Amino acid sequence: MKKTRTANLHHLYHEALPEDVKLTPLVEVDNVHQRLTTDVYEHALTITAWQQIYDQLHPGKFHGEFTEILLDEIQVFREYTGLALRQSCLVWPNSFWFGIPATRGEQGFIGTQCIGSAEIATRPGGTEFELSTPDDYTILGVVISEEVLTRQANFLHHPERVLHMLA
């Protein structure tokens, strides 16, 4: 089943939502999706419940691969892009994104901060950020709702340390 979305190519939508609204990724027919793309715009639309705008940084034929698994309030994915991109990203609200580079070549950046091969990038949901990636880049991602993170942190001896690191 192919998704269709209308997108404003100049702005990401990130108005505050009412506190009683709980957003989690929407599941299509099942909870595992795999997509192969040859268009950078189409690729930006593949990830469930995100808003993204991808700009290809140099000419050439784009090739992308995307696989995601959607669980209750957790999204796990692997994304491959064949050409360098600048990505404006907005993760679903009331969540946190963790990005783990799976490429040994050139490094990606969040804004001007390098994402080293031994680092994990993090960003809160509902807040726009820019991710720049080189040619032939793979990143693994996990998005977890704040509710799940808080619940799991409470099993630790000092849950406030984990929650403080994410604030």
Buried (B, 14 or more C-beta within 10 A) or exposed (E): EEEEEEBEEEEBEEEEEEEEEEBBBEBEEEBEBEBEBEBBBBBBBBBBBBBBBBBBBEEEEBBBBBBBBBEEBBBBBBBBBBBBBBBBBBBBBBBBBBBBBBBEEEBBBBEEEEBEEEEEBEBBBBEBBBBBBBBBBBBBBBBBBBEBBEEEBEEEEEBEEBBEEBE
